Amino acid sequence: MRILLINQFYRPDTAATGQLLADLAEELTVQGHDVHVICSRRRYGGGHDAYPKNETVNGVNIHRTGATGFGRSMVAGRLLDWSSFYLLAMWRAFRLPKMDVCIALTTPPFISLIGVILRRTRGTKLIVWAMDLYPEATVALDVLTKRSILYRLLASISRSIYKSSSGIISLGEVMTQRLVEAGAPDDKITVVHNWVPGKAVEQ
């Protein structure tokens, strides 16, 4: 089976999501699958340093995009990083062969939309690995209110992603409850608790 994994960060970057994704990718390769990863060349903390554009590590085919690298210190910079990664990851996804399954995380928010488009255009199954909940996180951070037009628009997009997916991975029982409240079909949700990454996080 040909499997595509999408997340902004991937090992050797220190971001926890990238470390966990690498464990999954390498295990899928061991099981005999053809695994591809789309991620950013930039580091979690930002800066001009960049990882190799394309490489194969432990059997995993890694495709890194040239997104911006402003990091997390400024909201505007983070939004630019997200936006550039969205566009370049979309472009890269459609240059790859047809995938049987796409597993998309939630960094950046709504990156699963690439999986939705692949599903509708190529028949690729989408699995959403929900590490965070958006737009609910924006309310918790006092960025948006539930009554705002933008929140309602983003909530509608989120529900559409959940309904378009073939499966949703939840981190635990509390997140499962929140996912259902956000419109995710409960029969699509599987709980998989995070684990300690198989390799030490490099500093």
N, C-alpha and C positions, 0 to 999 in steps of 0.2 A: 504494500500500500504506500502511496506517495502522500506524505503529510507535511503541511506548512504550519509553522509556528510564527506568530507575530507578537513582538513586544519591543519597546523602545530600547531596552538594554538586554545584554546577554554576556555571559562569562567570556573573558576574564573581568568584565566590569564588576564592581562591588555591589551593585544594586541587588537586593534580595530577590526580586522577581526574576532577574537574569540568571542568578545562581540556581534557583529552583527550576527554571525553564531548561537550563542546560542539563540538569539531572534527568528530566523527562526526555529531552531530545536524545541523549545518549542511550537511555534505556530502550527507547523505541528503535534506535539503530541496532542495538544488540538483538532485538526481537526480529530483525530482518526487514524493517521498513526503510523506505527512501525518505530521509528527513531533511527538510529545508527550513532555515530560519531567516526571517527578515528582521533586522534591528538597525540601530543607528551606529555610525562610526564614532560618535562622540561619547564622552564619559558622563556618568551620572552627575558628577559635580561640575560639569562644564569644562571650558578651556579649549585650546586649539589642538591638543593632542588627539590623534585619531587612530582607531584600530584598522587593521587591513580591510580593504573593500570586499574581497572575496577570499575565503579559505575553507578548507575542510579539516575539522578537528574531531578526532575520535569518531569518524564516520559521518559527522553532521555537516551538511553543506550550509555555510553561513554567508548570507548576502547582506552587507552593511551599506546603508544609504548615507549620503553626505549631508545629513541634516545639520542645522545650526547647533552651536554648543554654548549657549549662554548660561546654562545651568539653572539652579534652583533659587538663586539669591534674589532675583527680581521676577515679579509676576509677568511683566511684559516679555522678558527674556524667555521664561518658561513657555508662554503662549507661542512665541516664535519657534521655539524648539519643537513643540507639539505640531504646529501647523506645517512646518517644513517636513517633519517626519511623515505626517499623514500623506502629503502629496507624493513624496518620493517613494514611500512604501507601497502606495497604490500603483505607481508606475512600475515598480520592481515586481510586484505580484503578478501583473499581467504580462510580464516578459518571461516568466517562468512557465514550465509545462503545466498542464492541467493537474490540479491537486485533487486527491480523493477526499481529504479532510483538512480543514483549517482550524487550528486551535489558537484563539486570540485572547490575550490578557487584557488588562484595563489600563495599561500605560502606553500611550496617553489615553485619556478618557475617550470612549466611543471608537477606538481603533478597530473594534469588531465590525464596524461598518464595511471595512474591506472584505471581511468574510461574508457579509450579507450580499455584497455585490458579486463576489465569486460564486456564491450559491445560486444567484438568479441568472448569471450569465454562463456559468460553466457546470452547474450542478454539484459544486463542491459542498460537502456537509460542513456546518459550522458548529464548533464547540466553544462556548464562552467560559473562560477561566476567570471568575470574578474575584479579583484581589481587592477591589474597592467598589463602592456603589456611587454611581453618578446618575443624576445630579444631586442625590441626597447628601453627598459630602460637602457640596457647596453651601447647603443650608446649615450644616453643622459648623462650618467655618464662618458663618455670617456673611457669605459672599452674595447669596441670593435668598429670597424668601419663597415659600411655596406658592404664594399668590402671584408672583411675578410672571410676566409673559414668557420670559426666557426660560425660567424653570419649567413651566408647563410644556414648552416646546421640547426641551431636552428630555423631560420625562416621557414624552410621546416617542421620541427617537429610541430611548432606552427600552420601552415596552416593545417596540417594533423589532429591535435586535433580539430580545429574549424570545419572542414568538417565532422569529425566523431561524433560530438555532435548532440544532438537533439534540443538543444537550448543554447543561450549564453546570459548571463545577463550583461548589460553594465551599468556603473555608470552615464552616461549622454551623451548628444549629441556629445560633442567633442570626448569622448572615442569611441563612435559608429563610428564616421568618421575614427578614427585611426584603429579600428578593421577591418573595411571594407578594408582600405588600406593595412592591414596586411594579407588579404586573407580570412577573416571571411564572410560567406554568409550573406548578409544583411537581408534576410528573416528569419534568425534564431535568430536575435538579438532583445531583449526586454530591454528597459531602466527601471531600478529600481534605483532611487537615494538612496544613503545612508541616514540613519536616526540616530537620537540620540538613543543609546542603552537603552533598557527598564529598565536596572538596573545600578546604579552608578558604575563606574569603581573603583575597589579597588586599593588603593595605597600600 
